[in-house]
Amino acid sequence: MPEGERPAVHHPEGQEEEGMALLQNERATSSVRPEAMATFIFGGQKALARRLQAFSFIEADPVFDTSDRKHLDQTGRYLRSSEKAVHLVLKCRQLGMPNEQMLDILNTALDEITPIDVHIKMAIPTLMHQTTPEQRAKWLPLAQDFRILFAYAQSELGHGSNIRALETTAKYDPQSESFILHSPRGESAKWWPGGLGKTATHAVVLARLLVGGKDLGLQSFIVQLRDMQDHSPLSGVKLGDIGPKLGFMSVDNGFCSFDHLRVPRENMLMGLAEVTKEGVYRKVRREGSGGEKILYGAMLDVRAGLVERGGATLARALTIAVRYSAVRKQGFVPASSSSSSKERELQVLDYPTQQQALMPLLAWAYALQITGQFMRRLYRAYLEDLDLSLLPEVHALSSGLKALTGDVVSGGVDTCRRMCGGHGYMLASGLPELFQNYTAVQTFEGTAQVLEPQLARFILRLAAASSVKQGVGSNGHEKASAEAGAPKPSFALSTDFDYVPFAAGKAFGQCPAKEPRDLLDPHLQIEAYEARVCAILLSAGEAVGEDAKEGGQAEAIMKNGVLLGRLSRAHCQLVLLMRFHEAVARQEERLTGDGKERGKEGEEGVVTVGPAEVRVLRDLCHLFALSGMERDMADFRARDYLSSRQAEMVGREVGRLNRVIRAEAVSLVDAWMMSDKLLGSALGRRDGRVYGALFEEAFKSPLNEREVSEAYELHWKRLLLAGTGGGVARL
């Protein structure tokens, strides 16, 4: 074969046709219409249409192609993502698209983490809400038009989540009316900000404000990093890329340190506080700015996005794993001696162990999507009146949900990879890169160890504030109930925490389920999850109370961090279950008695699922509830809420629901409307042509560009031909 010529791709036609037929059969026998279910997932027909339009915009342009990235090194990935980001901005500008539409495409369809993500999602909102009108007029148009590019420089090499310990200083010099920005030691260098290494021209830098010898805490400053003509670093600024990472290889996460860099006084963000020319520091309140209130809301929006993104990421991994599990055959069912049936090979998806791994995760994907949308609605409601009384509860819940989502989705994506066997380990499966990029969510915006105690402390505050007495629950067993007329603590505004007063009564009944079908009562499921949280809350309250007597509250919270993490996760799973039940109930109510749908085609928010889809959604919700009980059975057995017999009933019902959902699984992942281009997976192809796609990906490997590798001439030849004289071609 001539040098450089690749061998023809071998297509195992018989297997390919069988794979196509298997997926066609899965879809034909399902009761779910993916297009209708998609309107439920994404919030209505128009929302779905916008999403599909965004994908069409990206997939029609070869610049946005992603098929080459698995073969690119760090530099190559950064160059390609930079090309895509610039091309997207310029193309949208040429077409006259508003920024909101461009951002929708960037967030939904681009499928690339770009160096300007932080500029768009963090720096611009900061410029909008922490600046004076004069500062906004100067800096915001430049940022929105991408004439300058921002990083958001908060974390340092020695300190990340503990922002109170940040060391970068900004000392005010009244003589020059400037701040002297300085990194006192190596650990003070800013470390990790996206876009900081090679892209950003400016940064919003958090530094300790020093005025007249006093440390006035952290303030934000606009700092120019690079020359606007040749992009070289300014004098007094040392910056660069931090190096290869597990994922996010398309982004130049950077480091930056300052050596007595002078920053004009006007570059301190003065929307919330200011330093006068004379060096007087004072808090300010500016009419109409929204200030801290909108910033808190922006945090909620980011975390709501993380929950939604978690659901979509898990659904992407499941689309690959479920389709491949339906195509892949392994193991034989022996021929029956009592019939004429022949020995047949099993689809991997028919194995109960495969179902146990994947079907509950499918329920999680839907639950996360529903709850993420709920959080976005909460954000929009908050923006309407900017009511600060909402913030403690919203902050606590968003903290716990972010932590739980990161852990569940990261583990779920890896489970999908493992359920694809050896082929799942290949980059061609699309699963390793998905895991590598998503697992960063477990770290940025705070790890679970930092976030979970925030929700747990909020729940403990509620418990301490609740006035309770003994009462009787709705199912006849004893509970603690709030005193008649006792006001709900002002910092708990929703009903999600209504279980809290019951825990203080220390009286727990038992689950009333007598038969497996009783476990399918939504009220019973919610009560079970409330009883679980109450049991953990009671244990946590007792443990923290005892330890606080010796070392104080802060030390007691730290000492019981593991228990508080359980409390946070239990509450978040209760919230996910309630939101899931509510969403399904709304669709059940939308259908009339004869099964016809209310609402008109084309209206914003119209969901077109029918009775068959709603029945599947209800089963999916049951699976979410009961598989969670099975997984965390020790919590549900605590204080004898569930008996051993009821625990066995839960396990059997989970197995049955796995089989029910297995029959609908391919259509349930199809409903997420993920194209082959977006999936980037040989295993998850919609048409089931898995094995030919694997061959195609194999021959794209740079090692296959030559029949005889360069390594042979450089190395192996010395070993293989040693002492042979080079005269033997075949043995």
VMD Tcl script that draws the C-alpha trace (Angstrom):
set ca {
  {0.00 0.00 0.00}
  {1.43 3.44 -0.91}
  {2.86 5.48 1.96}
  {0.20 7.55 3.68}
  {-2.73 5.70 2.14}
  {-5.23 4.44 4.70}
  {-6.89 1.04 4.42}
  {-10.53 0.92 3.47}
  {-12.97 1.00 6.34}
  {-14.52 -2.37 7.03}
  {-18.27 -2.25 7.61}
  {-19.71 -5.31 9.36}
  {-22.93 -5.09 7.35}
  {-24.86 -7.88 9.08}
  {-24.27 -6.48 12.53}
  {-25.02 -2.95 11.35}
  {-28.37 -3.97 9.91}
  {-29.20 -5.86 13.09}
  {-28.35 -2.81 15.22}
  {-30.57 -0.61 13.09}
  {-33.42 -3.11 13.35}
  {-33.06 -3.38 17.13}
  {-33.38 0.38 17.65}
  {-36.27 0.58 15.20}
  {-38.05 -2.14 17.16}
  {-37.41 -0.35 20.48}
  {-39.03 2.78 19.10}
  {-41.91 0.96 17.44}
  {-42.90 -0.86 20.64}
  {-42.63 2.18 22.93}
  {-45.71 4.11 24.02}
  {-43.73 7.37 24.23}
  {-43.71 9.92 21.40}
  {-40.28 11.58 21.72}
  {-41.38 14.84 20.08}
  {-44.26 15.20 22.55}
  {-42.09 14.27 25.53}
  {-39.55 16.86 24.39}
  {-42.11 19.61 24.95}
  {-42.38 18.44 28.57}
  {-38.60 18.33 29.03}
  {-37.93 21.80 27.64}
  {-41.03 23.64 28.81}
  {-43.23 23.84 25.74}
  {-43.33 23.85 21.96}
  {-41.78 27.27 21.42}
  {-38.96 26.59 23.87}
  {-38.25 23.35 22.03}
  {-38.35 25.12 18.66}
  {-35.79 27.70 19.85}
  {-33.53 24.92 21.06}
  {-33.71 23.03 17.77}
  {-33.12 26.26 15.85}
  {-29.96 26.87 17.88}
  {-28.66 23.40 17.07}
  {-29.41 23.88 13.37}
  {-27.49 27.16 13.42}
  {-24.41 25.42 14.84}
  {-24.54 22.18 12.88}
  {-24.90 23.90 9.50}
  {-21.55 25.69 9.90}
  {-18.33 23.64 9.48}
  {-16.38 26.02 11.72}
  {-18.31 24.63 14.70}
  {-17.46 21.01 13.89}
  {-16.23 19.02 16.90}
  {-15.14 15.77 15.26}
  {-11.44 16.67 15.36}
  {-11.10 17.63 19.00}
  {-10.37 14.19 20.44}
  {-7.10 14.21 18.48}
  {-6.02 17.73 19.51}
  {-3.57 18.63 22.27}
  {-4.10 21.47 24.74}
  {-2.86 24.15 22.36}
  {-4.97 22.78 19.52}
  {-8.10 22.68 21.67}
  {-7.56 26.27 22.83}
  {-7.03 27.51 19.28}
  {-10.16 25.74 18.00}
  {-12.36 26.98 20.84}
  {-11.06 30.52 20.28}
  {-11.88 30.23 16.60}
  {-15.41 29.06 17.37}
  {-16.05 31.80 19.92}
  {-14.88 34.57 17.60}
  {-16.75 33.08 14.63}
  {-19.96 32.86 16.67}
  {-19.76 36.49 17.79}
  {-18.97 37.81 14.30}
  {-21.56 35.63 12.56}
  {-24.33 36.62 14.97}
  {-23.32 40.26 14.56}
  {-23.39 39.93 10.77}
  {-26.88 38.39 10.92}
  {-28.10 41.11 13.26}
  {-28.89 38.68 16.09}
  {-29.44 40.22 19.52}
  {-26.99 39.27 22.25}
  {-29.66 37.23 24.05}
  {-30.08 34.94 21.04}
  {-26.33 34.57 20.64}
  {-25.99 33.61 24.30}
  {-28.78 31.08 23.91}
  {-26.84 29.44 21.09}
  {-23.61 29.60 23.06}
  {-25.14 27.99 26.15}
  {-27.36 25.46 24.39}
  {-25.80 24.26 21.17}
  {-22.15 25.21 20.74}
  {-20.94 22.21 22.77}
  {-17.65 23.90 23.53}
  {-16.38 25.51 26.69}
  {-14.86 28.73 25.39}
  {-12.37 31.26 26.78}
  {-15.10 33.95 26.83}
  {-17.62 32.02 28.94}
  {-16.51 33.74 32.16}
  {-16.48 37.13 30.39}
  {-20.14 36.63 29.45}
  {-21.53 34.83 32.48}
  {-19.66 36.48 35.36}
  {-17.79 39.63 34.35}
  {-20.57 41.36 32.40}
  {-23.20 40.84 35.18}
  {-20.66 42.24 37.65}
  {-20.16 45.33 35.49}
  {-23.92 45.74 35.25}
  {-24.65 45.60 38.97}
  {-21.56 46.65 40.94}
  {-20.71 49.84 39.07}
  {-21.75 53.48 39.11}
  {-23.67 54.85 36.12}
  {-20.46 56.50 34.92}
  {-18.50 53.26 35.18}
  {-21.22 51.33 33.35}
  {-21.26 53.89 30.56}
  {-17.50 53.46 30.10}
  {-16.93 49.73 30.57}
  {-20.14 47.89 29.75}
  {-20.35 48.76 26.02}
  {-16.71 47.75 25.58}
  {-17.34 44.40 27.26}
  {-20.64 43.69 25.50}
  {-19.10 44.49 22.10}
  {-16.09 42.25 22.92}
  {-13.66 45.11 22.39}
  {-12.17 44.16 25.73}
  {-12.30 40.69 27.28}
  {-12.58 40.06 31.01}
  {-11.54 37.33 33.39}
  {-12.97 37.14 36.91}
  {-10.00 36.82 39.24}
  {-11.05 35.70 42.70}
  {-9.45 32.36 43.69}
  {-5.79 32.33 44.62}
  {-3.20 29.59 44.62}
  {-3.35 29.29 48.42}
  {-7.06 30.00 48.93}
  {-10.15 29.16 46.90}
  {-13.55 29.00 48.57}
  {-12.31 30.75 51.73}
  {-12.46 34.24 50.23}
  {-11.96 35.89 53.63}
  {-8.38 34.63 53.51}
  {-7.50 36.08 50.08}
  {-4.16 37.92 50.19}
  {-3.98 40.17 47.11}
  {-3.97 43.78 48.34}
  {-5.08 47.09 46.86}
  {-3.50 49.92 48.87}
  {-4.88 53.39 48.18}
  {-2.37 56.18 47.47}
  {-4.12 59.58 47.76}
  {-1.14 61.37 46.22}
  {-1.56 59.64 42.85}
  {-5.27 58.85 43.34}
  {-4.58 55.22 42.53}
  {-4.56 51.79 44.13}
  {-1.35 49.79 44.33}
  {-2.27 46.19 43.53}
  {0.19 43.65 44.92}
  {0.57 39.91 45.46}
  {2.62 39.65 48.68}
  {3.79 36.05 48.10}
  {3.59 33.20 45.62}
  {0.46 31.71 47.18}
  {-1.28 35.07 46.63}
  {-1.29 34.67 42.85}
  {-4.72 34.46 41.25}
  {-5.13 30.87 40.07}
  {-7.81 29.13 37.96}
  {-9.86 31.96 36.37}
  {-11.08 30.94 32.93}
  {-9.72 33.06 30.08}
  {-7.05 34.60 32.28}
  {-4.06 32.74 30.86}
  {-3.93 33.97 27.25}
  {-7.26 35.56 26.30}
  {-8.35 38.30 28.71}
  {-7.27 41.88 28.26}
  {-8.75 42.90 31.61}
  {-9.90 41.26 34.81}
  {-12.31 41.97 37.63}
  {-9.89 41.38 40.51}
  {-10.93 40.80 44.12}
  {-8.40 42.28 46.52}
  {-8.18 43.44 50.12}
  {-8.77 47.20 50.25}
  {-6.20 48.99 52.39}
  {-6.95 52.65 53.19}
  {-5.04 54.68 55.77}
  {-3.52 51.54 57.25}
  {-6.91 49.83 57.72}
  {-7.98 46.59 56.05}
  {-11.51 47.28 54.83}
  {-12.15 43.85 53.39}
  {-12.57 42.65 49.83}
  {-13.41 44.97 46.97}
  {-13.50 44.48 43.20}
  {-11.29 46.35 40.75}
  {-11.10 46.60 36.97}
  {-7.50 45.82 36.10}
  {-5.96 45.99 32.65}
  {-3.65 43.01 32.10}
  {-2.46 43.25 28.51}
  {-1.49 45.90 25.98}
  {-4.42 46.64 23.67}
  {-2.18 46.77 20.59}
  {0.01 43.66 20.82}
  {-1.68 41.75 23.71}
  {1.57 41.54 25.69}
  {1.35 41.61 29.52}
  {1.72 45.02 31.12}
  {4.62 45.85 33.37}
  {3.86 44.68 36.91}
  {1.64 41.84 35.68}
  {2.86 38.25 35.48}
  {0.36 35.83 33.97}
  {-0.01 32.65 31.97}
  {-1.85 29.35 31.61}
  {-1.82 26.96 34.60}
  {-1.23 23.90 32.38}
  {-3.11 20.75 31.30}
  {-6.13 19.70 33.35}
  {-8.43 16.70 33.59}
  {-10.96 18.51 31.39}
  {-11.74 22.05 30.14}
  {-8.77 21.74 27.77}
  {-10.37 24.31 25.47}
  {-10.06 27.06 28.10}
  {-6.94 28.91 29.22}
  {-7.42 28.75 32.98}
  {-4.71 31.09 34.17}
  {-2.53 32.48 36.93}
  {-1.76 36.12 37.56}
  {0.30 37.98 40.13}
  {0.83 41.69 40.60}
  {3.99 43.59 41.51}
  {2.92 46.99 42.84}
  {0.69 47.62 39.83}
  {-1.01 51.02 39.89}
  {-4.73 51.03 39.14}
  {-6.69 54.32 38.77}
  {-9.08 55.13 41.62}
  {-11.97 55.14 39.15}
  {-11.35 51.45 38.45}
  {-12.62 50.34 41.83}
  {-16.19 49.10 41.33}
  {-18.10 51.73 43.27}
  {-21.71 50.66 42.91}
  {-21.86 49.50 46.52}
  {-18.93 51.33 48.17}
  {-16.46 54.04 47.20}
  {-13.15 55.62 48.12}
  {-13.01 59.39 47.65}
  {-10.02 61.23 46.22}
  {-8.98 62.08 49.77}
  {-9.04 58.42 50.83}
  {-12.38 58.27 52.65}
  {-14.15 54.91 52.38}
  {-17.92 54.75 52.61}
  {-20.83 52.49 51.70}
  {-23.25 53.91 49.16}
  {-26.83 53.21 48.13}
  {-27.64 54.08 44.55}
  {-31.20 54.29 43.28}
  {-32.20 51.75 40.67}
  {-28.94 49.81 40.64}
  {-30.29 46.65 42.26}
  {-26.77 46.12 43.53}
  {-26.35 43.22 45.92}
  {-29.91 42.03 45.36}
  {-29.41 41.41 41.65}
  {-25.99 39.88 42.26}
  {-27.56 37.35 44.62}
  {-30.16 36.70 41.94}
  {-27.42 36.17 39.36}
  {-25.88 33.56 41.67}
  {-29.23 31.79 41.79}
  {-29.46 31.89 38.00}
  {-25.99 30.35 37.68}
  {-26.86 27.54 40.10}
  {-30.22 26.91 38.43}
  {-28.29 26.59 35.20}
  {-25.96 24.07 36.81}
  {-28.91 21.91 37.87}
  {-30.43 22.05 34.37}
  {-27.04 21.43 32.79}
  {-26.63 18.45 35.08}
  {-29.89 16.93 33.84}
  {-28.92 17.50 30.20}
  {-25.41 16.11 30.72}
  {-26.75 12.99 32.39}
  {-29.33 12.61 29.60}
  {-26.53 12.87 27.02}
  {-24.56 10.08 28.69}
  {-27.73 8.00 29.00}
  {-28.60 8.50 25.34}
  {-25.28 6.89 24.46}
  {-25.48 4.12 27.05}
  {-29.14 3.21 26.48}
  {-28.88 3.11 22.68}
  {-25.69 1.08 22.80}
  {-27.18 -1.28 25.41}
  {-30.10 -1.86 23.03}
  {-27.80 -2.57 20.08}
  {-25.16 -4.61 21.87}
  {-25.82 -8.31 22.34}
  {-23.98 -10.48 24.82}
  {-24.75 -13.83 26.42}
  {-27.23 -16.48 25.31}
  {-30.59 -17.70 26.50}
  {-30.56 -21.51 26.08}
  {-33.13 -23.09 23.82}
  {-36.13 -24.41 25.72}
  {-36.50 -28.21 25.70}
  {-40.29 -27.84 25.72}
  {-40.47 -25.68 22.60}
  {-38.93 -25.28 19.20}
  {-37.26 -21.96 20.07}
  {-33.58 -21.64 19.26}
  {-30.80 -20.35 21.40}
  {-30.81 -16.53 21.21}
  {-28.37 -13.80 22.16}
  {-29.56 -11.20 24.67}
  {-29.58 -7.44 24.28}
  {-27.45 -6.00 27.09}
  {-30.39 -3.76 28.03}
  {-32.39 -6.86 28.95}
  {-30.08 -7.70 31.86}
  {-31.55 -6.60 35.22}
  {-28.11 -5.43 36.34}
  {-27.90 -3.09 33.33}
  {-31.39 -1.80 34.06}
  {-30.56 -1.27 37.74}
  {-27.59 0.87 36.73}
  {-29.27 2.97 34.02}
  {-33.01 3.26 34.64}
  {-32.80 5.14 37.98}
  {-30.31 7.52 36.37}
  {-32.86 8.19 33.64}
  {-35.30 9.21 36.36}
  {-32.63 11.48 37.85}
  {-32.10 13.23 34.50}
  {-35.77 14.14 34.31}
  {-35.91 15.18 37.98}
  {-32.92 17.51 37.61}
  {-34.33 19.12 34.48}
  {-37.69 19.75 36.19}
  {-36.06 21.19 39.31}
  {-33.64 23.35 37.33}
  {-36.59 24.90 35.50}
  {-38.32 25.47 38.84}
  {-35.22 27.27 40.11}
  {-35.22 29.50 37.02}
  {-38.87 30.39 37.65}
  {-37.90 31.21 41.23}
  {-35.15 33.47 39.87}
  {-37.57 35.30 37.58}
  {-40.05 35.76 40.43}
  {-37.26 37.12 42.60}
  {-36.25 39.64 39.94}
  {-39.78 41.03 39.81}
  {-39.63 42.59 43.28}
  {-36.04 41.97 44.49}
  {-37.33 40.79 47.87}
  {-34.25 40.14 50.00}
  {-36.30 38.05 52.44}
  {-36.23 35.27 49.84}
  {-32.47 35.07 49.77}
  {-31.56 32.95 52.83}
  {-33.81 30.09 51.75}
  {-32.95 30.42 48.07}
  {-29.23 30.57 48.81}
  {-29.40 27.54 51.10}
  {-31.39 25.41 48.65}
  {-29.28 26.37 45.64}
  {-26.12 25.50 47.59}
  {-27.36 22.03 48.46}
  {-28.73 21.34 44.99}
  {-25.51 22.40 43.30}
  {-23.50 20.03 45.49}
  {-25.88 17.09 45.02}
  {-26.21 17.62 41.26}
  {-22.45 17.64 40.76}
  {-21.95 14.39 42.64}
  {-24.89 12.50 41.11}
  {-24.23 13.54 37.51}
  {-20.47 13.04 37.65}
  {-20.96 9.56 39.08}
  {-23.83 8.87 36.69}
  {-21.80 9.73 33.58}
  {-19.05 7.37 34.73}
  {-21.65 4.66 35.39}
  {-22.85 5.07 31.79}
  {-19.26 4.69 30.60}
  {-18.80 1.50 32.60}
  {-22.12 0.09 31.38}
  {-20.78 0.38 27.83}
  {-17.99 -2.05 28.61}
  {-14.59 -1.70 26.94}
  {-15.92 0.45 24.10}
  {-17.08 3.03 26.66}
  {-13.44 3.60 27.58}
  {-12.68 4.84 24.06}
  {-12.80 8.56 23.36}
  {-14.91 7.62 20.34}
  {-17.73 6.73 22.75}
  {-18.04 10.41 23.72}
  {-18.26 9.47 27.39}
  {-14.71 10.07 28.72}
  {-14.64 13.70 27.60}
  {-18.16 14.25 28.89}
  {-17.00 13.02 32.31}
  {-13.76 15.00 32.20}
  {-15.53 18.29 31.52}
  {-18.52 17.81 33.79}
  {-16.64 16.62 36.85}
  {-15.27 20.15 37.23}
  {-18.77 21.13 38.44}
  {-17.96 19.28 41.65}
  {-15.26 21.88 42.28}
  {-16.05 25.31 40.84}
  {-18.62 27.49 42.62}
  {-17.79 25.47 45.77}
  {-17.33 21.80 46.60}
  {-19.94 19.71 48.38}
  {-17.92 19.97 51.60}
  {-18.31 23.77 51.45}
  {-21.88 24.01 50.15}
  {-23.75 21.25 51.99}
  {-23.19 22.71 55.49}
  {-24.77 25.99 54.28}
  {-28.10 24.26 53.63}
  {-27.77 22.12 56.76}
  {-27.15 25.17 58.97}
  {-30.25 26.81 57.52}
  {-32.35 23.75 58.41}
  {-30.88 23.70 61.92}
  {-31.83 27.37 62.32}
  {-35.37 26.53 61.30}
  {-35.50 23.70 63.81}
  {-34.24 25.96 66.57}
  {-36.80 28.65 65.70}
  {-39.78 26.31 65.55}
  {-42.14 26.12 68.52}
  {-43.56 22.58 68.64}
  {-45.80 20.22 70.53}
  {-46.82 16.62 70.11}
  {-49.62 15.79 67.66}
  {-50.93 13.09 65.38}
  {-50.04 12.76 61.70}
  {-52.51 12.40 58.87}
  {-51.97 8.63 58.68}
  {-52.69 8.12 62.37}
  {-49.18 7.81 63.76}
  {-47.61 10.27 66.14}
  {-45.78 13.31 64.87}
  {-44.70 16.58 66.33}
  {-46.67 19.48 64.96}
  {-46.32 23.24 65.16}
  {-48.24 24.95 67.89}
  {-51.51 26.41 66.72}
  {-50.91 29.89 65.44}
  {-47.14 29.67 65.81}
  {-45.63 31.90 63.11}
  {-43.35 30.32 60.53}
  {-39.81 31.69 60.87}
  {-39.46 34.70 58.58}
  {-36.57 33.16 56.73}
  {-38.55 30.09 55.57}
  {-41.07 31.22 52.99}
  {-41.85 28.06 51.03}
  {-43.51 24.82 52.09}
  {-40.40 22.77 51.33}
  {-39.34 23.00 54.97}
  {-42.72 22.34 56.58}
  {-41.43 19.04 57.96}
  {-38.92 20.80 60.22}
  {-41.18 21.36 63.26}
  {-42.09 17.67 63.27}
  {-38.49 16.63 63.95}
  {-38.40 18.48 67.24}
  {-41.15 16.28 68.65}
  {-38.89 13.22 68.55}
  {-41.89 11.00 67.80}
  {-41.78 8.95 64.61}
  {-44.45 6.65 63.29}
  {-44.04 3.85 60.80}
  {-44.69 3.66 57.09}
  {-48.30 2.50 56.57}
  {-47.60 0.57 53.33}
  {-48.93 -3.00 53.52}
  {-48.61 -4.05 49.88}
  {-46.18 -3.06 47.08}
  {-48.81 -0.95 45.33}
  {-49.12 1.20 48.46}
  {-45.58 2.39 47.78}
  {-46.84 4.07 44.58}
  {-48.83 6.67 46.53}
  {-47.12 10.05 45.95}
  {-48.17 11.29 49.39}
  {-46.65 8.22 51.04}
  {-43.40 8.70 49.11}
  {-43.13 12.34 50.14}
  {-43.95 11.46 53.75}
  {-41.23 8.79 53.69}
  {-38.67 11.31 52.44}
  {-39.81 13.81 55.08}
  {-39.47 11.16 57.80}
  {-35.97 10.43 56.56}
  {-34.94 14.11 56.73}
  {-36.53 14.44 60.17}
  {-34.55 11.48 61.52}
  {-31.26 12.90 60.22}
  {-32.20 16.39 61.44}
  {-32.89 15.09 64.92}
  {-29.54 13.27 65.03}
  {-27.72 16.31 63.66}
  {-29.41 18.67 66.11}
  {-28.53 16.48 69.06}
  {-24.91 16.01 67.94}
  {-24.31 19.70 67.21}
  {-26.01 20.74 70.45}
  {-23.83 18.45 72.55}
  {-20.59 19.42 70.81}
  {-21.45 23.14 70.97}
  {-21.41 22.95 74.76}
  {-17.70 22.18 74.67}
  {-16.27 23.98 71.64}
  {-18.90 26.44 70.45}
  {-21.30 26.35 67.50}
  {-18.75 26.83 64.70}
  {-16.57 23.97 65.93}
  {-19.63 21.76 66.43}
  {-20.75 22.39 62.84}
  {-17.28 21.52 61.56}
  {-17.04 18.39 63.70}
  {-20.38 17.05 62.39}
  {-19.77 17.90 58.74}
  {-20.44 14.33 57.54}
  {-23.83 14.21 59.27}
  {-24.73 17.67 57.97}
  {-23.85 16.53 54.46}
  {-26.38 13.70 54.82}
  {-28.98 16.21 56.02}
  {-28.39 18.48 53.02}
  {-28.59 15.62 50.50}
  {-31.74 14.21 52.11}
  {-33.51 17.56 51.94}
  {-32.49 18.14 48.31}
  {-33.76 14.70 47.30}
  {-37.06 15.53 49.00}
  {-37.27 18.76 46.99}
  {-36.45 16.93 43.74}
  {-39.17 14.38 44.46}
  {-41.77 17.06 45.26}
  {-40.97 19.01 42.09}
  {-41.16 15.81 40.02}
  {-44.55 14.85 41.47}
  {-45.86 18.40 40.97}
  {-44.76 18.49 37.33}
  {-46.42 15.15 36.55}
  {-49.56 16.15 38.45}
  {-49.86 19.31 36.33}
  {-49.86 17.17 33.19}
  {-52.41 14.77 34.70}
  {-54.68 17.72 35.49}
  {-54.17 19.12 31.99}
  {-55.71 16.02 30.46}
  {-59.50 15.81 30.49}
  {-61.38 12.69 31.47}
  {-61.45 11.40 27.90}
  {-57.70 11.82 27.55}
  {-57.83 14.87 25.29}
  {-55.40 17.70 25.83}
  {-56.27 21.25 26.83}
  {-54.49 24.18 25.27}
  {-53.86 25.28 21.72}
  {-51.03 24.40 19.39}
  {-48.26 26.97 19.17}
  {-48.87 28.75 22.48}
  {-45.80 29.52 24.55}
  {-45.29 26.83 27.14}
  {-47.76 24.34 25.66}
  {-46.77 20.76 26.45}
  {-48.17 18.07 24.16}
  {-47.69 14.86 26.13}
  {-50.72 12.60 26.11}
  {-52.00 9.92 28.50}
  {-49.37 7.37 27.47}
  {-46.47 9.75 28.09}
  {-47.95 10.91 31.39}
  {-48.26 7.30 32.59}
  {-44.58 6.77 31.79}
  {-43.65 10.00 33.57}
  {-45.56 8.86 36.63}
  {-43.69 5.51 36.59}
  {-40.42 7.40 36.14}
  {-41.26 9.52 39.18}
  {-42.07 6.38 41.19}
  {-38.73 4.91 40.16}
  {-36.93 8.06 41.27}
  {-38.59 7.84 44.68}
  {-38.22 4.13 45.34}
  {-34.72 3.69 43.90}
  {-33.63 6.50 46.21}
  {-35.18 4.69 49.14}
  {-33.42 1.48 48.13}
  {-30.07 3.22 47.72}
  {-30.24 5.00 51.08}
  {-32.19 2.32 52.92}
  {-30.27 2.81 56.15}
  {-31.73 6.34 56.41}
  {-35.28 5.11 55.79}
  {-34.91 2.27 58.30}
  {-33.75 4.75 60.94}
  {-36.06 5.03 63.94}
  {-37.98 2.08 62.45}
  {-39.87 4.10 59.85}
  {-39.58 1.23 57.36}
  {-39.77 -2.39 58.46}
  {-37.58 -5.11 56.98}
  {-40.59 -6.45 55.06}
  {-41.30 -2.99 53.63}
  {-37.64 -2.68 52.65}
  {-37.97 -5.91 50.67}
  {-41.13 -4.55 49.04}
  {-39.21 -1.46 47.94}
  {-36.52 -3.59 46.29}
  {-39.04 -5.72 44.41}
  {-40.95 -2.68 43.22}
  {-37.76 -1.05 41.96}
  {-37.02 -4.16 39.92}
  {-40.50 -4.07 38.41}
  {-40.27 -0.36 37.59}
  {-36.86 -0.91 35.99}
  {-38.48 -3.38 33.60}
  {-41.34 -0.97 32.85}
  {-39.00 1.92 32.08}
  {-36.63 -0.34 30.12}
  {-39.40 -0.83 27.53}
  {-39.59 2.96 27.06}
  {-35.91 3.81 27.57}
  {-34.86 4.42 23.95}
  {-37.78 6.78 23.35}
  {-37.16 8.51 26.69}
  {-33.60 9.38 25.68}
  {-34.65 10.21 22.11}
  {-36.93 12.83 23.65}
  {-33.91 14.93 24.64}
  {-33.43 15.59 20.89}
  {-29.67 15.15 20.85}
  {-28.26 14.86 17.34}
  {-25.40 12.57 16.40}
  {-23.21 15.66 15.95}
  {-23.89 16.82 19.49}
  {-23.37 13.37 20.99}
  {-20.08 12.88 19.15}
  {-20.35 9.18 19.91}
  {-19.86 6.10 17.79}
  {-21.84 4.12 20.37}
  {-24.82 6.47 20.63}
  {-25.67 6.83 16.95}
  {-29.37 7.25 16.34}
  {-29.35 4.72 13.49}
  {-27.60 2.00 15.53}
  {-24.66 1.67 13.10}
  {-22.20 1.34 15.96}
  {-19.48 -0.96 14.67}
  {-18.83 0.75 11.35}
  {-18.61 4.05 13.22}
  {-15.99 2.58 15.54}
  {-13.91 1.52 12.53}
  {-14.24 5.01 11.04}
  {-13.04 6.57 14.27}
  {-10.16 4.12 14.53}
  {-8.85 5.03 11.08}
  {-8.91 8.72 12.01}
  {-6.22 8.05 14.61}
  {-2.98 9.87 13.76}
  {-1.14 6.58 14.39}
  {-2.90 5.14 11.35}
  {-1.67 7.83 8.97}
  {1.31 5.60 8.14}
  {1.36 1.83 7.75}
  {4.79 1.67 9.35}
  {5.09 3.89 12.38}
  {7.95 6.30 12.84}
  {8.54 4.51 16.14}
  {9.66 1.43 14.20}
  {12.50 3.27 12.49}
  {13.48 5.17 15.62}
  {13.22 2.42 18.21}
  {11.65 -0.99 17.54}
  {13.90 -1.76 14.56}
  {16.96 -1.73 16.82}
  {15.43 -4.44 18.98}
  {13.63 -6.57 16.40}
  {16.52 -6.76 13.91}
  {19.31 -7.02 16.43}
  {21.69 -9.80 15.30}
  {19.57 -10.92 12.32}
  {21.47 -9.13 9.62}
  {18.14 -7.84 8.39}
  {17.60 -10.74 6.00}
  {14.44 -12.50 7.28}
  {11.07 -11.11 6.09}
  {8.84 -13.96 7.28}
  {9.12 -16.73 9.83}
}
mol new
graphics top color blue
foreach p $ca { graphics top sphere $p radius 0.5 }
foreach p [lrange $ca 0 end-1] q [lrange $ca 1 end] { graphics top cylinder $p $q radius 0.2 }
display resetview
